[in-house]
Amino acid sequence: MAGRFPLYTNNDVRRKLVKALRRAGWDVVRSVDTLPEDTPDPKHFEKALELGRVLITNDQPLVDNASQWIEKGRPFKGLITWPRAHYRRMTMGLCGRKR
């Protein structure tokens, strides 16, 4: 699909959101499908980089990793994040809806 980019989600992203994104046509790889469940956050950031995917997370340590990369002038595909509190206001269907 035009305008779409590959995504990588860490363990904090709800499975329902991953399913909604996939139904909407997004190419999503979950961290649990690539690395063991107890893998430290920086390794997930590195895996998203290695795979050339935009990282989706609401885990603050991963957001901090991205900030450090930006400060060092190191490129990466991108980061999508939001506060966990927003899960109460958003439905998974709304998050994955086609526009």
N, C-alpha and C positions, 0 to 999 in steps of 0.2 A: 504494500500500500504506500502510495506517495505520502511523504511527510512523516512517516513512522520511523522510529529508530529502535534498535534492540535494547531491551531492559534487563536489569539484574536486580533481584530483590533480596534483601537480607531476611533473617528469621523473624524480625519484628513486623514485617508486612503480613497482614492477615491473608490466609489462604483464599478467603472469599474475594478479596481485592484482586489477587492474581488470577483467579478464575474469571472475574468480570473483565479484566484487561484482555485476557486471551479470547474471550467471547467477542470482544470488540475488535479483534484482529491484531493485537499487539504480540510481538515475539518476546516472551518473558522466560528468563531462566531464574529459578529459585536457588538461593545459596545452598540449601540443604541437598540439592541435586548435584552440587559440584564439590563441596567440602564437608568434612564431618561437622556435626551439630555444635560441638564445643570449640570450633575454630575462632580465634580472636578476631575482633572487628577489623584491624588493619589488613588482615589476610583477605577479608571479603572485599575491601576496597581495592586491593591489588588484583584480585580475581576479576572484578568488573573491568579494571583497566586492561588486563591481559586479554579478556574476551571482547574488548571494544564496545562495551555496553554502558548505558546510562544507569547509574545506581539509584534505586528507589529505597529510601529508608526513613524511619522516624526515630532512629537511634542516634542520640547526640554525639557519641564518640565517632561515628562515621561522618557526621557533619563536620566535626572538628578535623578529621583527617583531610577532608576536602578543602577546608579553609587553609590548612597547612600547605597543601599542594599549591593552592592559588598564591599564597604568600611567597612561595619559592619560585613562582613562575613556571611551574610544571603543568603541562596540559593534561586534560582528561576529558572524556566524552560529555560528562555532565552529572548532575545530582538533582533528584526530585525529593523533596522532604516536606514535612508538615508536622505540627505538634500532635502528639497522640490524642490530646483532648478533642481534636476534630473528628475522631472516629464517632463520637456521640452525635455529631451534627450531620454526618454524611452517610448516605447509604452506599453499599458497594456497587450497586447498579449505577448510581449517579457518577461514581468515580470512573467506571469503565465505559460509560455511554459514548456511542459514536456521535460525532458532531458533523 
